[in-house]
Amino acid sequence: MTSNHPACCSPFDATWPFPEALPGVVMHSCRFDPALLAADDFPRSAIAAPANIQRSVAKRQAEFLAGRLCARSALLALTGRADVPALGEDRAPVWPAGISGSISHSHGLATALVASNTQWRGLGLDLEERMSAERALRLAKEILTPAELQRLDGLTPEQKAERITLAFSIKESLFKALYPLVRKRFYFHDAEMLDCDGARARLRLLIDLSGEWKAGSELDGWHCLFQDRVLSLVAIQA
């Protein structure tokens, strides 16, 4: 840990958690504790805090700082340059030229994923705490399409909660991977998870997003448990 690494963040972990390796993709993670955030952690870490982050609560500041630190560490490993993605007007990270990436954080854990866009032109990563059965069933209709709801039939409440949590997470990853390519917002009911056997999931778009990404387009995603959270990934090859 370097001397200017903030006490609120753990050392970086470069573990690749998915069973399938993706060539050229680098992922770095760290734990963070908002209670340990110091007033000068942003300048000492050489991370610029946007105005909306400066005005936010300690939890939001700590997760932003941890996410950017993970991104910088991953970029340094990939390119040799300690770049930090800016925050765009749409609140999405602005990656250096030639780079695809994604950042996620959930309840004290942050992670960032980067690659050259000559290999992977879209990357989406999402971390989620596993939902309780009660919460998952309450949110099911907001997250799942009618067809996805039907596929819950015959599952136990715990299995339903796992499926709903995964659908939520991997649709978030799908949005993060495709939004930089299509520049169009879309929502949970605009895509469906067809299956999620093993560590893979298959996704289908239900609306047209661009001339290339039309309704019926299908993509692969990956998922695993990472430090007791659901971690999902959608990666679009160049």
Secondary structure, DSSP 8 states (H G I E B T S, - for coil): --TTS-TTB---B----SSS--TT-EEEEEEB-GGG--TTHHHHHT----HHHHTS-HHHHHHHHHHHHHHHHHHHHHHS-----EE-TTSSEE--TTEEEEEEEETTEEEEEEEETTTEEEEEEEEEE---HHHHHHHHHHHS-HHHHHTTTT--HHHHHHHHHHHHHHHHHHHHHHHHHH-----GGGEEEEE--TTEEEEEE-S--SSSS-TT-EEEEEEEEETTEEEEEEEEE-
